[in-house]
Amino acid sequence: MNWKDFFKPTRFKIILFIILLIITIFIPKLDQECIMTTNGVACRDVFAWGIGFPMFLGENYEGDLRPLEFYPMMLVVNLIVYYLLSCVIMFFYGKRSKL
């Protein structure tokens, strides 16, 4: 299998991609927002839902706490990651079914 076949969209890759998107909408993600205080660093957990949020949220060190917002760039990153993940899953499934 070459790279062109690996990235070529097929019906099963698209179905798996859509399933991954639907699943991640319902999986709660936590973000930890931290601020500097006189006593040190104060952190709190914030829930994030939907496909517009990154799969792995890091810590945000900011002057003040703000709610999580929709980031279009993170949506693009998530779509790319989910499609690559569906390509990898289908690649290994194809390898396994040939054995």
N, CA and C atoms as an extended XYZ file, in Angstrom:
297
Properties=species:S:1:pos:R:3:atomname:S:1:resname:S:1:resid:I:1 pbc="F F F"
N         0.848       -1.175        0.000 N   MET     1
C         0.000        0.000        0.000 CA  MET     1
C         0.894        1.240        0.000 C   MET     1
N         0.639        2.131       -0.923 N   ASN     2
C         1.410        3.369       -0.959 CA  ASN     2
C         0.620        4.485       -0.261 C   ASN     2
N         1.229        5.662       -0.198 N   TRP     3
C         0.611        6.779        0.517 CA  TRP     3
C        -0.678        7.244       -0.138 C   TRP     3
N        -0.728        7.147       -1.447 N   LYS     4
C        -1.936        7.591       -2.148 CA  LYS     4
C        -3.124        6.719       -1.755 C   LYS     4
N        -2.911        5.410       -1.679 N   ASP     5
C        -3.986        4.512       -1.261 CA  ASP     5
C        -4.322        4.680        0.217 C   ASP     5
N        -3.301        4.997        1.015 N   PHE     6
C        -3.524        5.175        2.450 CA  PHE     6
C        -4.460        6.341        2.724 C   PHE     6
N        -4.265        7.465        2.025 N   PHE     7
C        -5.076        8.660        2.266 CA  PHE     7
C        -6.325        8.755        1.398 C   PHE     7
N        -6.468        7.873        0.431 N   LYS     8
C        -7.618        7.919       -0.467 CA  LYS     8
C        -8.905        7.666        0.321 C   LYS     8
N        -9.883        8.574        0.210 N   PRO     9
C       -11.137        8.366        0.952 CA  PRO     9
C       -11.940        7.215        0.349 C   PRO     9
N       -12.349        6.324        1.209 N   THR    10
C       -13.239        5.235        0.820 CA  THR    10
C       -14.506        5.345        1.658 C   THR    10
N       -15.476        4.548        1.312 N   ARG    11
C       -16.747        4.597        2.025 CA  ARG    11
C       -16.552        4.253        3.499 C   ARG    11
N       -15.750        3.230        3.780 N   PHE    12
C       -15.551        2.807        5.161 CA  PHE    12
C       -14.745        3.831        5.970 C   PHE    12
N       -13.783        4.480        5.344 N   LYS    13
C       -13.024        5.515        6.048 CA  LYS    13
C       -13.913        6.698        6.393 C   LYS    13
N       -14.784        7.076        5.482 N   ILE    14
C       -15.681        8.198        5.739 CA  ILE    14
C       -16.696        7.848        6.819 C   ILE    14
N       -17.218        6.620        6.791 N   ILE    15
C       -18.161        6.183        7.821 CA  ILE    15
C       -17.479        6.164        9.186 C   ILE    15
N       -16.260        5.635        9.238 N   LEU    16
C       -15.508        5.608       10.492 CA  LEU    16
C       -15.185        7.021       10.965 C   LEU    16
N       -14.850        7.908       10.055 N   PHE    17
C       -14.586        9.308       10.369 CA  PHE    17
C       -15.812        9.955       11.000 C   PHE    17
N       -16.975        9.730       10.433 N   ILE    18
C       -18.223       10.303       10.972 CA  ILE    18
C       -18.532        9.712       12.336 C   ILE    18
N       -18.301        8.410       12.505 N   ILE    19
C       -18.528        7.777       13.802 CA  ILE    19
C       -17.607        8.384       14.860 C   ILE    19
N       -16.348        8.604       14.515 N   LEU    20
C       -15.417        9.226       15.460 CA  LEU    20
C       -15.873       10.630       15.842 C   LEU    20
N       -16.361       11.390       14.877 N   LEU    21
C       -16.862       12.739       15.184 CA  LEU    21
C       -18.052       12.694       16.128 C   LEU    21
N       -18.963       11.785       15.862 N   ILE    22
C       -20.161       11.675       16.703 CA  ILE    22
C       -19.786       11.243       18.113 C   ILE    22
N       -18.866       10.290       18.219 N   ILE    23
C       -18.448        9.817       19.543 CA  ILE    23
C       -17.783       10.943       20.334 C   ILE    23
N       -16.929       11.713       19.705 N   THR    24
C       -16.204       12.752       20.446 CA  THR    24
C       -17.084       13.918       20.861 C   THR    24
N       -18.222       14.083       20.211 N   ILE    25
C       -19.143       15.135       20.650 CA  ILE    25
C       -19.675       14.814       22.039 C   ILE    25
N       -19.898       13.526       22.318 N   PHE    26
C       -20.511       13.131       23.575 CA  PHE    26
C       -19.512       12.775       24.674 C   PHE    26
N       -18.218       12.777       24.370 N   ILE    27
C       -17.210       12.514       25.394 CA  ILE    27
C       -16.813       13.845       26.036 C   ILE    27
N       -17.023       13.980       27.328 N   PRO    28
C       -16.646       15.248       27.968 CA  PRO    28
C       -15.127       15.387       28.039 C   PRO    28
N       -14.673       16.592       27.813 N   LYS    29
C       -13.255       16.886       27.888 CA  LYS    29
C       -13.053       17.946       28.974 C   LYS    29
N       -11.971       17.832       29.683 N   LEU    30
C       -11.668       18.786       30.736 CA  LEU    30
C       -10.501       19.657       30.315 C   LEU    30
N       -10.600       20.903       30.655 N   ASP    31
C        -9.501       21.833       30.475 CA  ASP    31
C        -9.180       22.390       31.852 C   ASP    31
N        -7.920       22.560       32.114 N   GLN    32
C        -7.531       23.138       33.387 CA  GLN    32
C        -6.995       24.534       33.133 C   GLN    32
N        -7.711       25.517       33.627 N   GLU    33
C        -7.288       26.906       33.487 CA  GLU    33
C        -6.640       27.352       34.790 C   GLU    33
N        -5.493       27.962       34.675 N   CYS    34
C        -4.732       28.368       35.856 CA  CYS    34
C        -4.418       29.865       35.790 C   CYS    34
N        -4.361       30.487       36.977 N   ILE    35
C        -3.954       31.884       37.072 CA  ILE    35
C        -2.934       32.009       38.201 C   ILE    35
N        -2.127       33.029       38.093 N   MET    36
C        -1.155       33.314       39.149 CA  MET    36
C        -1.840       34.158       40.229 C   MET    36
N        -1.683       33.744       41.468 N   THR    37
C        -2.213       34.502       42.598 CA  THR    37
C        -1.067       34.809       43.554 C   THR    37
N        -1.381       35.523       44.599 N   THR    38
C        -0.338       35.852       45.576 CA  THR    38
C         0.123       34.612       46.338 C   THR    38
N        -0.740       33.599       46.426 N   ASN    39
C        -0.405       32.366       47.139 CA  ASN    39
C         0.188       31.302       46.228 C   ASN    39
N         0.340       31.591       44.967 N   GLY    40
C         0.858       30.600       44.020 CA  GLY    40
C        -0.029       30.542       42.786 C   GLY    40
N        -0.232       29.350       42.282 N   VAL    41
C        -1.053       29.146       41.094 CA  VAL    41
C        -2.376       28.532       41.512 C   VAL    41
N        -3.481       29.135       41.062 N   ALA    42
C        -4.817       28.613       41.325 CA  ALA    42
C        -5.379       28.053       40.027 C   ALA    42
N        -5.862       26.816       40.078 N   CYS    43
C        -6.388       26.157       38.879 CA  CYS    43
C        -7.819       25.700       39.108 C   CYS    43
N        -8.543       25.583       38.024 N   ARG    44
C        -9.894       25.022       38.079 CA  ARG    44
C       -10.121       24.217       36.802 C   ARG    44
N       -11.012       23.229       36.895 N   ASP    45
C       -11.354       22.406       35.741 CA  ASP    45
C       -12.574       22.988       35.043 C   ASP    45
N       -12.532       22.992       33.723 N   VAL    46
C       -13.626       23.503       32.909 CA  VAL    46
C       -13.993       22.423       31.899 C   VAL    46
N       -15.285       22.115       31.788 N   PHE    47
C       -15.736       21.119       30.824 CA  PHE    47
C       -15.834       21.726       29.434 C   PHE    47
N       -15.507       20.941       28.425 N   ALA    48
C       -15.619       21.363       27.031 CA  ALA    48
C       -16.339       20.263       26.255 C   ALA    48
N       -17.251       20.645       25.380 N   TRP    49
C       -18.016       19.694       24.590 CA  TRP    49
C       -17.923       20.075       23.125 C   TRP    49
N       -18.056       19.096       22.255 N   GLY    50
C       -18.161       19.368       20.829 CA  GLY    50
C       -16.883       19.121       20.063 C   GLY    50
N       -16.984       19.205       18.732 N   ILE    51
C       -15.838       18.910       17.884 CA  ILE    51
C       -14.968       20.128       17.652 C   ILE    51
N       -15.363       21.284       18.114 N   GLY    52
C       -14.560       22.475       17.918 CA  GLY    52
C       -13.454       22.617       18.937 C   GLY    52
N       -13.468       21.754       19.950 N   PHE    53
C       -12.458       21.816       20.985 CA  PHE    53
C       -11.386       20.780       20.706 C   PHE    53
N       -10.172       21.046       21.118 N   PRO    54
C        -9.101       20.083       20.853 CA  PRO    54
C        -9.320       18.772       21.594 C   PRO    54
N        -8.759       17.723       21.042 N   MET    55
C        -8.876       16.417       21.685 CA  MET    55
C        -8.160       16.419       23.027 C   MET    55
N        -7.007       17.042       23.078 N   PHE    56
C        -6.231       17.097       24.300 CA  PHE    56
C        -6.037       18.562       24.664 C   PHE    56
N        -6.669       18.976       25.737 N   LEU    57
C        -6.598       20.363       26.161 CA  LEU    57
C        -5.458       20.521       27.155 C   LEU    57
N        -4.664       21.531       26.978 N   GLY    58
C        -3.555       21.785       27.891 CA  GLY    58
C        -3.931       22.815       28.924 C   GLY    58
N        -2.964       23.269       29.652 N   GLU    59
C        -3.213       24.280       30.662 CA  GLU    59
C        -3.058       25.658       30.044 C   GLU    59
N        -3.921       26.566       30.453 N   ASN    60
C        -3.880       27.949       29.981 CA  ASN    60
C        -3.453       28.831       31.139 C   ASN    60
N        -2.299       29.436       31.030 N   TYR    61
C        -1.854       30.376       32.050 CA  TYR    61
C        -2.182       31.771       31.555 C   TYR    61
N        -3.180       32.369       32.183 N   GLU    62
C        -3.638       33.679       31.753 CA  GLU    62
C        -3.827       34.567       32.968 C   GLU    62
N        -4.017       35.835       32.710 N   GLY    63
C        -4.239       36.776       33.789 CA  GLY    63
C        -5.586       36.609       34.455 C   GLY    63
N        -6.569       36.144       33.708 N   ASP    64
C        -7.894       35.939       34.285 CA  ASP    64
C        -8.516       34.692       33.661 C   ASP    64
N        -9.462       34.128       34.362 N   LEU    65
C       -10.140       32.934       33.855 CA  LEU    65
C       -11.193       33.338       32.840 C   LEU    65
N       -11.267       32.575       31.764 N   ARG    66
C       -12.272       32.850       30.736 CA  ARG    66
C       -12.907       31.532       30.334 C   ARG    66
N       -14.135       31.558       29.871 N   PRO    67
C       -14.754       30.296       29.423 CA  PRO    67
C       -14.125       29.821       28.118 C   PRO    67
N       -14.200       28.516       27.892 N   LEU    68
C       -13.689       27.963       26.647 CA  LEU    68
C       -14.535       28.451       25.479 C   LEU    68
N       -13.897       28.744       24.385 N   GLU    69
C       -14.587       29.259       23.217 CA  GLU    69
C       -14.416       28.300       22.051 C   GLU    69
N       -15.181       28.513       21.013 N   PHE    70
C       -15.061       27.730       19.796 CA  PHE    70
C       -13.888       28.267       18.993 C   PHE    70
N       -12.952       27.395       18.664 N   TYR    71
C       -11.787       27.784       17.881 CA  TYR    71
C       -11.854       27.088       16.522 C   TYR    71
N       -12.059       27.827       15.431 N   PRO    72
C       -12.146       27.189       14.109 CA  PRO    72
C       -10.883       26.416       13.740 C   PRO    72
N        -9.723       26.898       14.144 N   MET    73
C        -8.489       26.192       13.819 CA  MET    73
C        -8.441       24.832       14.506 C   MET    73
N        -8.949       24.754       15.730 N   MET    74
C        -8.975       23.472       16.428 CA  MET    74
C        -9.959       22.518       15.767 C   MET    74
N       -11.030       23.037       15.178 N   LEU    75
C       -11.942       22.193       14.423 CA  LEU    75
C       -11.217       21.571       13.238 C   LEU    75
N       -10.426       22.358       12.535 N   VAL    76
C        -9.669       21.846       11.386 CA  VAL    76
C        -8.655       20.798       11.847 C   VAL    76
N        -7.971       21.076       12.948 N   VAL    77
C        -6.997       20.121       13.484 CA  VAL    77
C        -7.690       18.815       13.864 C   VAL    77
N        -8.837       18.910       14.527 N   ASN    78
C        -9.575       17.709       14.909 CA  ASN    78
C       -10.030       16.919       13.694 C   ASN    78
N       -10.520       17.592       12.672 N   LEU    79
C       -10.962       16.884       11.476 CA  LEU    79
C        -9.804       16.145       10.823 C   LEU    79
N        -8.641       16.766       10.782 N   ILE    80
C        -7.466       16.114       10.203 CA  ILE    80
C        -7.052       14.908       11.046 C   ILE    80
N        -7.028       15.081       12.353 N   VAL    81
C        -6.626       13.985       13.237 CA  VAL    81
C        -7.609       12.821       13.144 C   VAL    81
N        -8.904       13.112       13.116 N   TYR    82
C        -9.897       12.041       13.034 CA  TYR    82
C        -9.817       11.304       11.700 C   TYR    82
N        -9.550       12.021       10.611 N   TYR    83
C        -9.425       11.352        9.321 CA  TYR    83
C        -8.167       10.485        9.291 C   TYR    83
N        -7.061       11.003        9.821 N   LEU    84
C        -5.845       10.191        9.891 CA  LEU    84
C        -6.048        8.959       10.759 C   LEU    84
N        -6.774        9.124       11.848 N   LEU    85
C        -7.062        7.988       12.712 CA  LEU    85
C        -7.917        6.946       11.985 C   LEU    85
N        -8.893        7.383       11.226 N   SER    86
C        -9.704        6.430       10.470 CA  SER    86
C        -8.876        5.742        9.390 C   SER    86
N        -7.923        6.450        8.778 N   CYS    87
C        -7.034        5.827        7.793 CA  CYS    87
C        -6.160        4.758        8.442 C   CYS    87
N        -5.628        5.057        9.617 N   VAL    88
C        -4.781        4.093       10.315 CA  VAL    88
C        -5.581        2.867       10.730 C   VAL    88
N        -6.785        3.072       11.251 N   ILE    89
C        -7.630        1.950       11.661 CA  ILE    89
C        -7.952        1.066       10.463 C   ILE    89
N        -8.315        1.666        9.343 N   MET    90
C        -8.639        0.870        8.156 CA  MET    90
C        -7.395        0.169        7.596 C   MET    90
N        -6.219        0.789        7.726 N   PHE    91
C        -4.980        0.166        7.277 CA  PHE    91
C        -4.709       -1.103        8.072 C   PHE    91
N        -4.797       -1.004        9.402 N   PHE    92
C        -4.547       -2.173       10.236 CA  PHE    92
C        -5.643       -3.217       10.090 C   PHE    92
N        -6.865       -2.792        9.875 N   TYR    93
C        -7.953       -3.738        9.636 CA  TYR    93
C        -7.711       -4.505        8.336 C   TYR    93
N        -7.246       -3.800        7.304 N   GLY    94
C        -6.927       -4.460        6.025 CA  GLY    94
C        -5.764       -5.440        6.163 C   GLY    94
N        -4.755       -5.059        6.943 N   LYS    95
C        -3.623       -5.965        7.199 CA  LYS    95
C        -4.076       -7.210        7.952 C   LYS    95
N        -4.940       -7.031        8.929 N   ARG    96
C        -5.408       -8.136        9.733 CA  ARG    96
C        -6.297       -9.074        8.930 C   ARG    96
N        -7.136       -8.524        8.075 N   SER    97
C        -8.049       -9.361        7.310 CA  SER    97
C        -7.317      -10.170        6.237 C   SER    97
N        -6.123       -9.731        5.821 N   LYS    98
C        -5.342      -10.478        4.828 CA  LYS    98
C        -4.653      -11.687        5.437 C   LYS    98
N        -4.483      -11.666        6.776 N   LEU    99
C        -3.810      -12.796        7.444 CA  LEU    99
C        -4.712      -13.933        7.549 C   LEU    99
